């Protein structure tokens, strides 16, 4: 079973359906918790080598992202494949994966 399907089944089982706008706010909140872990563990950037992020916080971000994708009827695996192809095209044409010029 794909991770997106596991999240969708969990959401349905526990009656956690939500609109995409709610899912986006949840995702941003969870990413903020990861940023908080990074900020605190590194002394707000003074010790980048000490970076620590709790595993469950990464899991929360993944759950929120997959729930968002599902609420938008987007296949997360296909979206990832599309993004990787986009980055590969940029690397071939510009020598870097970013969209900056």
QUIMOWO-V363698 format. One record per backbone hydrogen bond with DSSP energy under -1.0 kcal/mol. NH is the residue of the N-H (numbers start at 1). CO is the residue of the C=O. If there is no record, write none. Layout:
((NH	CO) (NH	CO))
This chain:
((6	2) (7	3) (8	4) (9	5) (10	6) (11	7) (12	8) (13	9) (14	10) (15	12) (16	11) (23	19) (24	20) (25	21) (26	22) (27	23) (28	24) (29	25) (30	26) (31	27) (32	28) (33	29) (34	30) (35	31) (36	32) (37	33) (38	34) (39	35) (40	36) (41	37) (42	38) (43	40) (44	39) (47	42) (50	47) (51	48) (57	54) (58	54) (59	55) (60	56) (61	57) (62	58) (63	59) (64	60) (65	61) (66	62) (67	63) (68	64) (69	65) (70	66) (71	67) (72	68) (73	70) (74	69) (79	75) (80	76) (81	77) (82	78) (83	79) (84	80) (85	81) (86	82) (87	83) (88	84) (89	85) (90	86) (91	87) (92	88) (93	89) (94	90) (95	91))
